[in-house]
Amino acid sequence: MRRTELLKKKKRYIRRVFRVRKKIFGTPERPRLAVYRSLRHIYALLVDDVSGRTLTSVSTLTPEIREQIKGMKKTEQAAVVGRKIAEKAKALGIERVVFDRRGFKYHGRIKSLADAAREAGLKF
């Protein structure tokens, strides 16, 4: 890809992020479950936007998960991350969250993470 094409793609992504984020706000009772997807890894964070703090986070780089996901496909890895973020949320006493897909389409790894988090007990 040419540099100008990459810049246009990045600009479109940033526009989508802001469009999604302007409707979503996390509170201490119902934090924002922000998901970021890179080419190799997936990250999930619980964010309290009132105080501007990250309550907890999990990714495919987390040591306890890294051993579990060896040899798995990326959608399966995302499901493991979704289950783990739900466990950590339950440990903090959080049952309800607001899902923030960060400009990514709701399918593939993002959907896999969301479905696994729902199955593990998070409500959104």
N, C-alpha and C positions, 0 to 999 in steps of 0.2 A: 504494500500500500504506500501511496505517496504521503508525504508529510501533511499536505492540505487535507487529504481524505481522513487521515488520523485525527487531525484537529477538529474536523466537522463531526466525526463520530464521538469524540470526547465531549464536544459541546452539546450534542444531542443527549448523551448520557447524563450530563450535569443538569440539563433542563428537565429531564425525567425525574431525577432525584429531587429537585426542588418542587416539582409538581406533586409528587407523592408526599413529601415531607410537610408541605403547607397544610395538609389535612390531618396530620398525625401528631399527637403530643403525648409523651409519657409522663405519668404522675407516680408518686411513691406507691400508691395502692395498685396502679395499673401501668407498669413501665412499658417502654417501647422495646420490642424485640427486633433489633436491627440486624439484618443479614447482609453480609458482603461476600461476593463470590469472585475469586481470582481464577486464573486458568488451572492452577493446581490445588488450591485450598479453598475452604469455606469457613467463614467466621460468623458467630452468633453472639450478640451482646444484649444484655438487659440494661436499658438506660433510663434513668430518672431525669427528665428534662427540666423539672422544677429546680433541682439543686445542681444540675449539670454533671451528674456523676454516673459512672458505669458501675452497676451493682455487681454484675458477674459476667464472665465471658467464657466461651468455649470455641475451640477451632480444631481443625485437623492437625494442628501443630502442638496441641496440648499433650504433654507426655503420657498421661494415662490413656488417652484415646489413640495416640500414635501407634501403640502396640496392637490395639484391636483391629485397626483398619488396614493393616498390611495385606495386600492382595485383593482388596475390595475395589469395586468400581466406584466412581465419584458420586453417583446418586446414592449408593449404599453408605458411603462415608458420610454424606450429608444427613442421612437418617440417623446414624450413630450420634452425630453432633446434636441433632434435634432432640433425641432422647436425653442426652447428657445435660443440655441447657434446661430441659424441663425438670430434671432431677434437682439441679442446682436451684432453680426457681422455687420448687417445693420446699427445699431446705431453708430458703429465706422467707417462707410463708407467702409466696406469691402464687396465685392460681390463675389470675386474669392478666393478659397482656394485650398490647396493641401491636399488630404485625407491620413491620416496615420492610418492604422488599427492596428499597433503595434503588428504584429505577430498573430493576431486573424484571423480566417477564416471570409471571407466576407459573412456571412449569419446570420440569427437569429437577435440578438440584435444589432449587428454592422450594418447589412444591414438596419434594421428598423430605426436606428438613421440617417444613411446616406440618406435614401430615404426621411425622414421627413425634413432634412436640405435642400435637393434639392427642395422639394415642397415649402418650405418657402422662397426660392429665392437664396440660395447659389449655385454657379457654381463650379463643380469639376468633 
